[in-house]
Amino acid sequence: MGIKNHEATAHAPSTVAKIQKVGIGEKLADKEKVYGCAYRRLDPNRPSPTVTRSGYRDFIHPYLDRMLTVRELACLQTFPIDWEFVGVRLDSYSYARNVAMTQFGQVGNAVPPVLAAAVAKAIKEQFFKEDE
């Protein structure tokens, strides 16, 4: 059956050329003008930067010349491997179309599950704490 949401984007040759300019732990913005935080190659020995709604164009795989998949971004966000994101995988975010939240957007807009659990635990401990 395969891993859900683990489909690589078919990049245009111009995108692959940009990706190939970026070494491990580097970002294209240090080499040429690009939009925002796009084109950052992850360093497998360092924590990931924050995953955002535009994550599909932000993070380059550490070793492969491609952007991360929805599943890889979801792993960075601490989603369980069996969690499935539904709907449109990727969209150009054109204002001419009315597209529901994409899978990439769902991952980027989510509170990481491990963080949510830690916050909930801390709130519960404070709420039910016995007076000293």
Backbone as a ProteinNet text record, in pm:
[ID]
protein_1_A
[PRIMARY]
MGIKNHEATAHAPSTVAKIQKVGIGEKLADKEKVYGCAYRRLDPNRPSPTVTRSGYRDFIHPYLDRMLTVRELACLQTFPIDWEFVGVRLDSYSYARNVAMTQFGQVGNAVPPVLAAAVAKAIKEQFFKEDE
[TERTIARY]
81.4	0	85.3	200.1	287.7	257	340.8	325.9	234.5	134.6	38.9	106	65.3	110.3	259.8	318.2	462.3	487.2	431.9	447.2	532.1	644.4	733.6	672.5	697.6	651.5	739.9	679.2	755	798.1	923.5	973.2	1008.3	989	1031.8	1184.8	1243.5	1390.1	1450.9	1384.1	1436.1	1438.9	1340.8	1338.2	1450	1469.8	1578	1713.4	1730	1856	1880.2	1775.7	1789.6	1825	1755.7	1780	1925.5	1980.1	2116.1	2222.9	2187.5	2282.4	2299.8	2212.2	2205.9	2267.2	2370.3	2434.1	2362.6	2399.4	2338.5	2355.1	2243.1	2242.5	2246.5	2242.7	2248.5	2110.3	2100.2	1976.6	2010.1	1922.2	1944.1	1950.9	1883	1882.2	2021.8	2114.7	2253	2328.1	2269.2	2335.8	2267.8	2135.2	2059.9	1928.7	1863.5	1738.7	1625.2	1558.4	1443.2	1335.6	1215.9	1103.3	1116.2	1109.3	1102.7	1209.8	1166.8	1257.1	1264.1	1229.9	1227.5	1367.2	1369.5	1491	1597.2	1561.7	1658.1	1678.9	1803.8	1832.4	1855.4	1779.9	1790.1	1925.6	1970.3	2090.5	2042.4	2071	2020	2076.1	2177.4	2237.5	2191.1	2094.3	2043.9	1890.7	1829.9	1682.8	1630.9	1513.3	1449.4	1399.9	1402.5	1332.1	1181.5	1106.1	961.5	894.8	806.9	729	611.3	592	483.1	393.7	288.3	193.3	261.7	364.7	434.1	550.8	549.3	659.8	700.5	609.6	645.1	753.3	770.8	877.3	989.1	976.9	1076.5	1191.2	1160.4	1260.7	1302.8	1432.5	1491.7	1537.7	1514.4	1560.2	1712.1	1764.2	1908.3	1996.6	1951.7	2037.6	1983.9	1853.2	1792.6	1759.5	1767.4	1740.4	1591.1	1516.9	1373	1327.6	1208.7	1147.9	1091.6	1062.7	1007.6	864.1	823.4	685.6	598.6	467.7	374.6	410.1	437	469.3	596.5	699.4	825.6	804.9	727.5	696.5	613.6	519.2	437.8	524.7	626	719	793.4	835.1	900.8	805.8	677.2	575.2	529.9	585.7	560.4	426.5	368.2	247.3	281.1	191.9	214.6	223.2	300.7	323.5	195.4	97	-27.5	-133.8	-103.2	-197.5	-205.6	-327	-343.6	-403.5	-341.3	-392.9	-472.1	-591.3	-677.7	-698.2	-752.1	-776.6	-669.2	-665.5	-569.8	-429.6	-337.2	-199.8	-126.8	-132	-52.6	-131.5	-119.6	-186	-92.7	-111.7	-27.1	-68.3	-171.9	-227	-271.9	-322.8	-374.4	-501.6	-513.4	-633.5	-751.7	-725.8	-831.6	-908.4	-852.9	-919	-959.4	-1066	-1109.9	-1077.7	-964.8	-917.9	-919.2	-975.5	-972.7	-827.5	-805.5	-670.7	-600.7	-482.9	-406.2	-347.1	-298.2	-231.9	-109.7	-31.9	84.1	38.9	-70.1	-122.8	-171.2	-234.2	-280.5	-163.3	-54.5	63.8	123.3	139.5	203.3	121.7	-10.8	-96.8	-122.8	-84.3	-114	-21.1	-74.5	9.3	70.4	202.6	263.5	200.7	160.2	93.6	171.8	302.5	381.2	377.2	381.1	369.3	230.5	126.2	-10.5	-28.1	28.8	17.9	90.2	206.6	282.3	208.1	149.8	73.3	-49.8	-121.2	-239.6	-203.3	-91.8	-48.7	-16.9	53.2	88.4	-36.5	-132.4	-257	-332.9	-341.4	-412.3	-346.7	-212.2	-141.5	-167.3	-171.4	-197.4	-342.5	-434.1	-576.3	-615.7	-557.4	-594.4	-493.7	-404.7	-304	-372.7	-337.6	-395.6	-329.3	-410.1	-354.4	-256.6	-149.4	-43.8	-59.3
-119.8	0	125.6	126.1	242.3	338	437.2	539	649.2	685.9	788.3	925.1	1003.4	1141.6	1153.1	1048.9	1051.3	1049.4	1148.9	1161.4	1284.9	1264.2	1376.1	1461.4	1589.8	1682.8	1670	1674.1	1673.4	1817.7	1846.6	1983.5	2019.3	2144.9	2197.6	2197.9	2187.3	2191.2	2315.9	2429.7	2552	2539.6	2468.8	2446.8	2352.5	2245.7	2150.7	2222.2	2311.3	2386.5	2470.6	2532.2	2611.1	2520.3	2406.9	2312.2	2266.1	2239.9	2187.5	2288.4	2413.2	2515.9	2517.8	2449.3	2460.1	2337.5	2358.1	2249.2	2220.7	2112.6	2074.2	2187.7	2225.4	2332	2471.5	2484.7	2616.5	2658.1	2785.3	2835.2	2913.9	2906.1	2971.1	3122.7	3178.2	3323.4	3379.6	3296.1	3341	3349.4	3294	3289.2	3378	3390.8	3473.8	3516.9	3611.9	3664.4	3564.2	3524.8	3434.9	3486.1	3435.4	3473.7	3413.1	3496.3	3451.6	3352.4	3244.7	3141.2	3020.5	3038.5	2925.7	2868.4	2741.3	2671.2	2663.7	2598.4	2571	2420.3	2377.8	2233.3	2197.3	2098.3	2057.8	1994.7	2015.7	1951.7	1840.6	1714.5	1604.9	1603.5	1682.7	1686.9	1806.4	1881.2	1998.5	1994.4	2062.4	2069.5	2140.5	2104.6	2166.9	2306.4	2397.6	2524.5	2497.2	2596.6	2584	2551.2	2453.6	2416.9	2513	2571.3	2665.5	2617.5	2690.4	2654.4	2645.3	2723.1	2720.7	2622.6	2528.3	2434.2	2357.8	2338.3	2259.9	2327.2	2456.9	2523.3	2572.6	2546.3	2593.6	2495.5	2368.2	2271.6	2176.4	2168.5	2074.6	1952.6	1835.2	1710	1719.8	1666.2	1677.5	1615.4	1506.2	1433.4	1426.4	1435.9	1425.9	1565	1583.4	1714.2	1732.1	1745.9	1768	1829.7	1889.2	1942	1825.2	1850.6	1746.7	1713.1	1591.6	1548.6	1592.2	1580.8	1608.2	1520.6	1392.6	1300.4	1342	1380.9	1421.9	1546.4	1641.6	1760.5	1722.4	1627.8	1582.3	1515	1442.3	1380.8	1488.4	1594.8	1705.4	1767.5	1766.8	1822.6	1722.3	1604.6	1496.7	1426	1431.6	1354.8	1206.2	1120.2	975.5	935	834.3	790.7	745.6	700.3	653.4	763.5	885.1	996.2	1034.3	1042.4	1074.4	1213.3	1290.8	1421.8	1404.2	1461.9	1444.4	1577.7	1569.2	1688.9	1706.9	1825	1858.2	1859	1791	1783.3	1915.9	1973.1	2091.9	2183.2	2311.4	2408.8	2526.7	2598.4	2714.2	2835	2821.4	2930.5	3046.7	3014.1	3114.8	3174.4	3305.7	3371.5	3345.5	3294	3266.9	3139.3	3055.3	2929.8	2933.7	2862.9	2849.3	2706.8	2689.3	2556.9	2548.8	2439.1	2417.4	2402	2403.9	2392.2	2268.3	2288.1	2177.3	2090.9	1973.9	1887	1957	2024.9	2099.2	2205.7	2274.1	2377.1	2320.9	2203.4	2139.3	2110.3	2060.1	2028.3	2157.1	2257.5	2381.5	2462.1	2453.9	2528.7	2455.3	2330.3	2247.8	2278.9	2260.8	2259.2	2120.1	2109.5	1976.5	1893	1769.7	1686.9	1669.6	1654.7	1637.7	1766.3	1881.1	2008.8	2022.2	1990.2	1998.8	1911	1791.5	1699.9	1756.3	1815.9	1873	1992	2076.3	2191.2	2142.4	2044.5	1990.6	1929	1856.9	1794.5	1901.3	2006.6	2113.6	2185.3	2210.3	2275.8	2186.2	2057.4	1962.6	1957.5	1953.4	1947.9	2073.6	2188.9	2314.7	2323.1	2278.4	2287.6	2197.2	2078.5	1981.5	1975.5	2070.8	2075.6	2100.9	2022.9	2043.1	2162.7	2238.1	2354.5	2308.6	2382	2342.5	2413.9
0	0	0	64	65.4	179.2	188.8	293.2	240.7	319.3	278.7	270.7	172.6	155.1	124.8	68.4	40.9	-110.5	-178	-322.5	-351.3	-415.5	-447.3	-558.5	-550.8	-653.5	-777.2	-893.3	-1019.3	-1046	-1018.2	-1029.7	-1173.3	-1205.5	-1335.2	-1339.8	-1458	-1468.4	-1402.4	-1410.6	-1348.7	-1196.1	-1138.3	-993.7	-952.4	-1028.4	-998.4	-1005.5	-1101.1	-1113.5	-988.9	-934.8	-811.4	-694.5	-684.3	-576.2	-576.7	-693.6	-705.2	-663.8	-652.5	-607.8	-456.1	-385.5	-239.7	-173.5	-93.3	-19.8	110.8	176.9	304.8	405.1	467.8	567.6	509.1	377.4	312.7	264.3	226.6	167.1	41.1	-54.3	-182.8	-168.1	-68.3	-47.5	-23.5	20.4	39.6	-93.3	-198.5	-328.7	-433.2	-422.7	-517.7	-454	-515.9	-461.4	-485.5	-376	-382.9	-287.9	-305.4	-221.8	-82.4	18.8	157.8	197.6	259.4	311.1	219.3	93.9	0.9	-21.5	-55	-95.9	14.4	124.1	231.4	236.7	220.5	228	373.4	418.8	558.8	589.1	711.2	763.3	855.6	824.2	906.9	1048.8	1076.3	1209.6	1292	1239.4	1309.9	1312.9	1409.9	1411.2	1285.8	1246.2	1130.3	1165.9	1069.6	1091.7	1104.2	1142.3	1157.3	1024.3	1027.1	908.5	898.4	781.3	759.4	645.7	620.4	514.2	378.9	356.8	227.9	228.6	321.3	339.3	216.4	122.3	4.2	-77.9	-64.9	-140.3	-47.9	79.5	175.3	195.6	206.7	249.4	139	119.5	25	104.2	47.7	108.5	130.1	240.3	266.1	157	98.1	4.5	-138.1	-154.6	-287.5	-340.2	-469.8	-529.4	-554.5	-443.5	-448.7	-317.1	-322.5	-200.5	-119.3	7.1	92.8	53.2	83	59.3	177.4	160.8	270.3	390.2	366.4	476.1	548.7	474.1	537.9	623.2	573.9	654.6	776.8	759.5	871.9	978.6	936.3	1033.2	1111.8	1043.4	1114.1	1216.8	1185.8	1275	1381.7	1385.2	1482.1	1463.2	1342.9	1317.2	1310.5	1360.6	1348.8	1201.8	1171.9	1034	966.5	1042.2	981.1	966.6	1006.2	991.9	844.6	791.9	650.6	632	547.8	510.4	381.8	376.6	260.2	188.6	68.7	-10.5	-115.5	-172.4	-277	-217.7	-282.3	-230.4	-244	-363.3	-391.8	-483.2	-460.5	-545.6	-564.5	-671	-699.4	-617.5	-536.3	-455.8	-543.1	-659.7	-751	-693.5	-701	-653.4	-746.5	-864.9	-961.8	-928.5	-841.7	-805.9	-659.4	-631.1	-492.9	-449.2	-384.9	-344.6	-192.6	-142	2.5	48	175.9	231.5	176.1	121	64.6	175.7	138.1	235.9	295.1	210.6	261.9	360.8	329.1	418.1	549.8	544.8	667.7	761.3	705.2	786.2	843.6	758.8	802.7	901.2	893	984.5	1115.4	1123.1	1241.1	1358.2	1476.3	1596.4	1602	1614.1	1620.2	1732.3	1703.5	1804.1	1934.5	1926.5	2049.4	2133.1	2068.5	2139.8	2201.6	2126.2	2177.4	2300.9	2296.7	2411.3	2533.8	2512.9	2625	2687.2	2604.9	2655.3	2731.3	2673.9	2741.1	2876.2	2880.4	3006.6	3111	3070.3	3164.3	3215.2	3127.9	3169.4	3266.9	3234.5	3321.9	3459.4	3462.7	3590.8	3672.8	3609.1	3680.1	3726	3642.3	3671.4	3787.7	3791.6	3895	4008.6	4012.6	4118.4	4252.7	4351.1	4483.5	4549.2	4623	4693.7	4798.3	4807.3	4902.3	5033
[MASK]
++++++++++++++++++++++++++++++++++++++++++++++++++++++++++++++++++++++++++++++++++++++++++++++++++++++++++++++++++++++++++++++++++++

